[in-house]
């Protein structure tokens, strides 16, 4: 299974979470399946997301899209996200 891991900081987690929830349809259309929202114990405004990836090409295109960049700005992302495509190694 392939997954996408994203880490970024947000201005305010509660505000960001609303924007994240509102963008669920776009993530699904991009082939991103079941996702987990986690955050740092030391900094609750540092968010780590983990998604199952159903379609690698769609997921990569979504990651580079103007739509996602605008949604992130609106939701309060305040740094450049780190993202990693990974796959199970066992």
N, C-alpha and C positions, 0 to 999 in steps of 0.2 A: 504494500500500500504506500502511496505517495502522500506526503503531507506538506503543508506550508506553515512555517512558524514566523510570526511577525512580532517585533518589539518596538514600542514607541512610548513617548511621554505625552501626557495630555494635560491641559490646563486644569480641568475639573472632571473627575471620573464620572460623576452622575450626569453631567451635561453630555460628555462624550458618549456614554452608554445609550442615551436616547438617540443620538445621531447614528450610532452603530446599529441599533435595533431598526431604525427607519430604513437602513440601507440593505436589509436582509434579502430582498428580491434581487438586487444587483449581484450580490455574492452568489446566490443560487444560480442565476443565469450564467455566471462565469465558471460554473462547474465546481464551486467550493461547497463541499458537503458539511456534515456535522462539524461544528466548531466549538471550541472551548475558549472562554474568556477568563484569563487569570490576571493577577496583578501582584506586584512586588510586595512582600511583607514590610520592607523598609520604606517604600515609597508607593503609596496607594494610587498615585497618578502615573505610575509606570505600568503599562499594560502589555501583556504577552498573550497573543492569540494563536491558536493551533487549529488548523482546518484539514479535513480530508480533501484531497484533490482528485476530482473525477476526470478532468480534462486539462492537461498541463498547458496546452496552447491558449485556451480560454483564460485560465488563471493568470498566465503571464501577461496577456493582453490587458486584462482587468487591472493588474498591478501597475501598469504603465498608463492607464487611462486618465483623461482629464476629469471624467466623472468621479473617479475615486479620489483624485487630488482635491477636487472641490469639496467633496463630502468630508474629507479629513480636515480641511481648513475650517469648515463650518462647525464640525464637531469639537474642534479645539486641540487637534494634534499640534504639538509645539516643537517637535524635532523631526529629523529625517528618520523614517522607520528603517530598522534592520529587518531584512526578510531572508528566509532560507527555505529552499525546496529540499526535502529530505525523503528518504524511503527506508522502509524497514530493512534491516540487515540480517535478520535471522532466518 
